[in-house]
Amino acid sequence: MKRFNKQTLMAVMSAVAVFVAAAVANSACIYWMYQPKEPKSLRDE
């Protein structure tokens, strides 16, 4: 098996980190758009 040098390892790790960050940001945007209904006890009527 070929051994990876430090530069190749860092490039792979940064690509994985970007993928994970994009996945987390996309899921956060979905939850950000969700607006639950306000309970009757908290409404100003």
Residue frames relative to the residue before (quaternion, step in Angstrom):
aa qw qx qy qz dx dy dz
M 1.0000 0.0000 0.0000 0.0000 0.00 0.00 0.00
K 0.4389 -0.7054 0.4936 0.2572 3.54 -0.91 0.92
R 0.3581 -0.7233 0.5494 0.2162 3.58 -0.97 0.85
F 0.3816 -0.7192 0.5369 0.2211 3.53 -1.02 0.84
N 0.3783 -0.6913 0.5564 0.2633 3.54 -1.10 0.66
K 0.7210 -0.4723 0.2943 0.4128 3.56 -1.26 0.32
Q 0.6490 0.5309 -0.3215 0.4401 3.59 0.96 -0.82
T 0.6595 0.4957 -0.3058 0.4752 3.60 0.95 -0.82
L 0.6448 0.5215 -0.3163 0.4608 3.56 0.97 -0.83
M 0.6648 0.4935 -0.3028 0.4720 3.60 0.94 -0.83
A 0.6327 0.5277 -0.3322 0.4592 3.60 1.02 -0.74
V 0.6579 0.4909 -0.3072 0.4814 3.59 0.96 -0.82
M 0.6592 0.5066 -0.3139 0.4587 3.59 0.92 -0.86
S 0.6676 0.4875 -0.3177 0.4644 3.62 0.94 -0.76
A 0.6232 0.5275 -0.3438 0.4638 3.61 1.04 -0.66
V 0.6472 0.4995 -0.3105 0.4851 3.59 1.01 -0.80
A 0.6503 0.5187 -0.3197 0.4538 3.59 0.96 -0.83
V 0.6402 0.5096 -0.3252 0.4741 3.61 0.99 -0.76
F 0.6441 0.5199 -0.3198 0.4611 3.59 0.97 -0.83
V 0.6653 0.4906 -0.3001 0.4760 3.60 0.92 -0.89
A 0.6535 0.5129 -0.3174 0.4572 3.60 0.93 -0.83
A 0.6504 0.5034 -0.3181 0.4717 3.60 0.98 -0.77
A 0.6496 0.5138 -0.3186 0.4610 3.59 0.97 -0.79
V 0.6636 0.4889 -0.3037 0.4778 3.59 0.95 -0.83
A 0.6563 0.5091 -0.3200 0.4557 3.61 0.92 -0.81
N 0.6546 0.5071 -0.3240 0.4576 3.59 0.96 -0.77
S 0.6725 0.4749 -0.3150 0.4723 3.59 0.92 -0.75
A 0.6195 0.5319 -0.3481 0.4606 3.61 1.07 -0.61
C 0.6342 0.5282 -0.3379 0.4523 3.61 1.01 -0.69
I 0.6190 0.5327 -0.3489 0.4597 3.59 1.03 -0.70
Y 0.7049 0.4521 -0.2739 0.4731 3.59 0.85 -0.91
W 0.5972 0.5770 -0.3581 0.4269 3.59 1.11 -0.57
M 0.6733 0.5019 -0.2920 0.4576 3.58 1.05 -0.74
Y 0.5875 0.5883 -0.3692 0.4153 3.61 1.17 -0.40
Q 0.0367 -0.7943 0.6063 -0.0122 3.58 -0.79 1.04
P 0.2669 -0.7847 0.5337 0.1678 3.61 -0.36 1.15
K 0.5647 -0.5921 0.4473 0.3612 3.57 -1.22 0.47
E 0.4789 -0.6743 0.4894 0.2765 3.54 -1.08 0.79
P 0.4616 -0.6826 0.4811 0.2993 3.62 -0.82 0.90
K 0.6174 -0.5728 0.3983 0.3634 3.57 -1.16 0.65
S 0.6480 0.5449 -0.3245 0.4218 3.59 1.03 -0.75
L 0.7164 0.4304 -0.2572 0.4852 3.62 1.15 -0.41
R 0.5248 0.6591 -0.4075 0.3524 3.61 1.22 -0.18
D 0.3439 -0.6939 0.5921 0.2230 3.57 -1.21 0.65
E 0.1003 0.8141 -0.5626 0.1032 3.58 -0.27 1.21
